[in-house]
Structure formats: C-alpha cells, structure tokens
C-alpha cells in the first residue's frame, strides 16, 4: 500500500462555502499532485491528502497570498 501524507491546516478568514472552494482551488492549482482537499469554514480547517510530501512553506505562502491566514499546519502522516 502506498504511503499518503495528510495535512491539517488551521486557516482564518474562511466565512462560507465559496471561501472553502477558493482555498481548495488554490491548493489544487498549485499542488496538482494532491489527491484530496476539503475545507470547513465552520471549523477553520482544511484537510489535504497527497501521495508525496508537500512544501509546507510554499503551501502556506500560496494560501496567505489570497488573504486567508494559515495559523498552523499539522502533519498527520
């Protein structure tokens, strides 16, 4: 079985479903290797699953560039 990397991002600034979609699109556009991304404005949380490790500094930078604020990134696997 192939190892997957899971990241949980605590993000401030997501207010609605459109914000969730915007964050998801930022991740997919900049990290096409990502297999799954799901955001929750209510929880201020984005979960990302990737078959390869992601550059966390770049990930944070790309999201922050759009006005959302990445408070924390937790690597699950």
C-alpha angles and dihedrals in degrees: 000000000000118000115244126200118222125196130187115201123196104212130184121205103045107125106162148003091284090056089051091051091047093054091045090051092049090054095046093045095050099034108037091171090070111112099194137011126176128175132196119197090190092057095033085231137132121189119201129188119193135168089220131045114266128225097250095194091054092044091053092045095051092050094043090051089067096055101264117116121227104211098177142358118207119193108215100182 
